[in-house]
Amino acid sequence: QKKEGKALIDSLLKELPEAKEDTNKVNLLVLLTWSYYGIDPNEGVNYGKRGLELATRLNYKTGIAKSYCFLGGLYDLQGKVTEGLHYDSMALTLFKEIGNKPGIAYCYYNIGKVYQQSNSSEALKNLFSALKIFQEDANGNDQKYGIIDCDIAIGVSNCSEGNYLQALDYYNGALKLSDEIADKARAAICYSNIGVIYY
């Protein structure tokens, strides 16, 4: 059974003391960073900075880029927009340099979500950039999650602009794909957002 949440964190924390100072440890720290996303963002930032420091020391560019990306997401979550965009932008630049398409897409998504609060056109530009990449690479569920999240975020942006029919199109697309991969949490978000529009 796949571990997640606190169970995953506990499992990773047990591995950490024995880990050698190599790229595997960077990957472990990156996973820890992201695992704290919905649990304790401050703790996530601490592990993200540890991962970034080790990845930089090893000149492990994928690890540096992922650390930047997850740190950006954690700062975004905390409402620290300046710090979030700083890390998101550095991650985007590095992911482009190493040609990591999923990484590029997630950075565009993070940046788009940040701009939703202040600049709708900039938000949509970044979200559509993310969606295009996810759609091109939609071979596995990770990419499908990306498509769903982009569709939901684009729907939210359209809804805030009063473009309710366009928002519905994106929510319904996200709902259909959520049902296909049996993701009940994302399906629930779609139903909720669709209900708000009809209300």
Secondary structure by P-SEA (a helix, b strand, c coil): ccccaaaaaaaaaaacccccccaaaaaaaaaaaaaaccccaaaaaaaaaaaaaaaaaacaaaaaaaaaaaaaaaaaaacaaaaaaaaaaaaaaaaaaaccaaaaaaaaaaaaaaaccccaaaaaaaaaaaaaaaaaacccaaaaaaaaaaaaaaaaaaaaacaaaaaaaaaaaaaaaaaaaccaaaaaaaaaaaaaaac
